[in-house]
Amino acid sequence: MKTVLHSFAYCLDYLRDQVADLSPDQMVAQPNGIKNHPAWVIGHLTGSCQLLGGEIGLPPWLPDDWAKRFGTGSVPTADANAYEPKAAALARLTDAQSRITAAVGRLNDSQLDQPLPDEVHRAVLPTVRHALTHVLVGHTANHVGQLILWRKAMRLTPLNRSFE
């Protein structure tokens, strides 16, 4: 899982680089119909950590309305007041990353190879290891990739980093 956690950290560092130069208005801009703006992506990935953490025994730590605002099926809005300021949102993401990284680091092979507790997703992600790999690498990279396209649509300077 060290490789998975390394990729997860790399993706989130890249996300932080992508939003470092953004103003509050840019954080919620939806250029050319791109709905998933940076404020929503940060909140969504933060919430994903909590959901995944629940699969491995972490108690919830985010506000009760988090899933409604950032979960699957939520609709991003261009209203900056609907989101935390960038620094606070990034601090929550860092906290979520720390929690999930520490929890995953404590798991042994037997725990990782247990059936995924979430029966709904077990057909696709049969074990805890499958879920961790998919969410921490694939899901995270997908949303970080959305921000690459979002930056292009905003006509912002590319970061010229190897992830692109």
N, C-alpha and C positions, 0 to 999 in steps of 0.2 A: 504493500500500500504506500510505501515511501514514494514510488514513482507517481502514483495517482495524486498524492498530496503535493508533490513538487509541481505537477501540471496545473493543479487547482490554484496554487499560489502564484504561478507564472501568469495564468489567465487573469486573476484578480489584480495583480500588479499592473498588467496591461490595461485593464479597465480603469484603474486609478490614473494612469498616464493619459488615457483618452479624455477624461473629464477634468483634468487639472486646470485647463485654461478656460473652462466654460463659465459663463455668467449665470445667474439664477434664471433668467429668461431662456437662455439656451438649454438649460437642463430639462425643460419641458417642451421645447419646440418639436413640432411634428412636420418636418419638411416633406413635401411631395407625397403626403399620405402615410409616411412612416409613423406608425402609432407608438412603437416601443422606444420611447425617449430615455435618456440616461437616468432620470430620476426614477422612472418605473423599473428599469432594468436593475438598478442597484437595490431597490426594495424587493424585487422579485427574487434575486439571488440570495438576499438576506433571508427571506422567508423560506427559500428552498433549503437552506442550511438547517433551519428549525424543523422543517418537515422531515428531513433526512435524519436529523438528530433524534427525533421521536422514534424512528425505526431502530435505533441503537441505544435507547434508554435515556436520552437527555430530556429533562423536563422543559416545557415551553418557557421562553423568556421574552418574547415579543408582545407588544400590545394585542389585545383580543381582536381588534379589527384588521390586523395585518393581512391575513389571508384574503379578506374581502377586498382590500385595496391593491394587493400585489399578487394574489394567487392566480392559478390557471383560470381563465375566463374573466378576470378583472379587465377593466377597460382604462387604459392610460388616458389622462386628461392633460390639456395644455395649461391648466390652472396651477400656477406655482404654489399657491396657498394650500393645495391638496397634499403637498409633500414636505418633508423636512428639508431644512437648508442642506446644501451639499455636504458641508463638513460633518453635520450630525448624521446624515445618511451614510457617509463613508465610515464614520466611527462605528455605527451599528453593523455595517458589513464586516469591518475588521474584528469586531467582537464575535460575530457569528462565525467567521473564519477561524478564529482562535478556539472557539468552543468545539466546532466540528473536527478540527485538526487534532486537538488534544484527545477527544473521544475516540476517533478512529485510531490514533496511535496506541491506545490502550487495548484495542481488540486483538485477540489471538486468532490463529488460522481456524480453529474450531468455531469461534464466534462469527468470523467472516463468512464461513461456509454454511451457516444456518439458513434455513428457508427465510425469505423476506417476510416479516410479520404482516405486512400489508397484502392481504389476499387478492385485492383487486389488481395490483401490479405484479403479482408473483408470476403470472404466465409469461411476462416479458422479462422481468428481472427476478429470476428464481431464488437468488441468494442475497444476503446482505452485501457480499463483495460485488455482485453484479450491480446492485443499486448504487453503492458508493462510487464505483467506477463510472457508471453512466451519468449520474447527477454531477459529481465533482469534476469530471472531465468533459464529457459530451455536452451536457446541458449548459454548463458554464461557458464553454467555448462557443456554443451556438449563440448565446446572448451577447458575449463579447464581440463576436463577429457582426452581430446586428449593429453594434455601436460603430464599427468600422464603416459600414454602409451609411449609417446615420451621419457620421462626420463628413463623408463624401457629399451626401445630399445637402448638408449645411454649408458646403464649400469651405470647410476648415482645412487647415494645413494637415497633411498626413503625418503620422508620427515617425515614419521611416524606421520601423522596428521589425524584427524578423517575423513577428506573428502575422503581419499583413501579407 
